[in-house]
Amino acid sequence: MDKWKYYNITHKLHVLCNPLSEAKFEKFCQLLRLKPRGQVLDIACGKGELLVRLAELYRISGVGVDLSPYCIRDCKEKHRKRLRQSSITFIEMDASRYKPKPGEVFDLVSCIGASWIYKGYLGTLKALKGITKPGGLIAVGEPFWMKEPCDEYLTVADLSRDDLGTHRENIQVGEGEGMNCLYTLVSNHDDWDHYETLQWLAVDEHIQANPDDPDNEELANRSQQNKETYIRWGRETLGWAIYLFRKT
Ligand SMILES: C[S@@+](CC[C@H](N)C(=O)[O-])C[C@H]1O[C@@H](n2cnc3c(N)ncnc32)[C@H](O)[C@@H]1O
């Protein structure tokens, strides 16, 4: 089945497409204290909640880039409903090919939960640093190992041990790039359960409402496999945090 359709169905009920609670997200946005008309770039912006919320709080301008046509449609609708002025542009494209205009640098650049775009966490930090103003902020959402993953989990989840670091390593990697880690927001079991189990609910609702969808069997199988992987291993093994750095 089309991957963007799959993602749209599984994340239909999510406001944030990552394991961060909406309360923690709001605290994070409040803490950023951006200047009015600050320039923000959100790579893999999902449903655009970060940019729209920052525009509501600080009247920033910005750009959101995402490859999913469903996400960009949701972003534009959210922008129309919640922001009077057109301060944010949403672009549907592969973010690895996104280039800011010549000389354009941002006050805040974020990539929350999509570091594969830059071939991993370190690549993401380097790429974002290159388009952030000196003294500007970089926010990256990244998983981390809470404990050593077992081989069975790595195989089923199609991960390798070296794909991720520990929480400490994620901070150290950014600081090794000459940035100062200012703040971290770590998801707990409750946050993760909300993120994962909302997908179970959304899949069930889709199948109930669309019994003739030819993709239902694949959808149900994939959802069942993800559910099992999460409750058997992921819940105890995988952490998630947003790391906020200042480019010095
Ligand atoms: C885990 S979600 C995070 C979305 C958003 N940052 C959030 O936290 O709500 C990952 C996002 O990456 C987007 N994505 C995946 N590959 C991409 C690519 N090559 N370029 C741009 N966006 C991409 C997906 O469409 C999805 O919205």
The ligand as a MOL file (V3000), in Angstrom:
LIG
                    3D

  0  0  0     0  0            999 V3000
M  V30 BEGIN CTAB
M  V30 COUNTS 27 29 0 0 0
M  V30 BEGIN ATOM
M  V30 1 C 7.8070 10.8390 12.7850 0
M  V30 2 S 7.0290 11.9670 11.6900 0 CHG=1
M  V30 3 C 7.3790 13.5180 12.4740 0
M  V30 4 C 6.5350 14.6460 11.9730 0
M  V30 5 C 6.6590 15.9520 12.7590 0
M  V30 6 N 8.0310 16.4150 12.8240 0
M  V30 7 C 6.0930 15.8070 14.1490 0
M  V30 8 O 6.8930 15.6610 15.0990 0
M  V30 9 O 4.8720 15.8340 14.3080 0 CHG=-1
M  V30 10 C 8.1290 11.9560 10.3090 0
M  V30 11 C 7.7290 12.8880 9.1740 0
M  V30 12 O 8.7530 12.8420 8.1810 0
M  V30 13 C 8.1520 12.9990 6.9110 0
M  V30 14 N 9.1550 12.5460 5.9270 0
M  V30 15 C 9.6160 11.3020 5.7360 0
M  V30 16 N 10.5770 11.2880 4.7980 0
M  V30 17 C 10.7330 12.5870 4.3920 0
M  V30 18 C 11.5720 13.2290 3.4640 0
M  V30 19 N 12.4770 12.5490 2.7420 0
M  V30 20 N 11.4680 14.5690 3.3170 0
M  V30 21 C 10.5520 15.2710 4.0340 0
M  V30 22 N 9.7290 14.7100 4.9320 0
M  V30 23 C 9.8200 13.3910 5.1160 0
M  V30 24 C 6.8830 12.1820 7.0230 0
M  V30 25 O 5.9320 12.5420 6.0660 0
M  V30 26 C 6.4380 12.5320 8.4460 0
M  V30 27 O 5.5930 13.6540 8.4500 0
M  V30 END ATOM
M  V30 BEGIN BOND
M  V30 1 1 1 2
M  V30 2 1 2 3
M  V30 3 1 2 10
M  V30 4 1 3 4
M  V30 5 1 4 5
M  V30 6 1 5 6
M  V30 7 1 5 7
M  V30 8 2 7 8
M  V30 9 1 7 9
M  V30 10 1 10 11
M  V30 11 1 11 12
M  V30 12 1 11 26
M  V30 13 1 12 13
M  V30 14 1 13 14
M  V30 15 1 13 24
M  V30 16 1 14 15
M  V30 17 1 14 23
M  V30 18 2 15 16
M  V30 19 1 16 17
M  V30 20 1 17 18
M  V30 21 2 17 23
M  V30 22 1 18 19
M  V30 23 2 18 20
M  V30 24 1 20 21
M  V30 25 2 21 22
M  V30 26 1 22 23
M  V30 27 1 24 25
M  V30 28 1 24 26
M  V30 29 1 26 27
M  V30 END BOND
M  V30 END CTAB
M  END
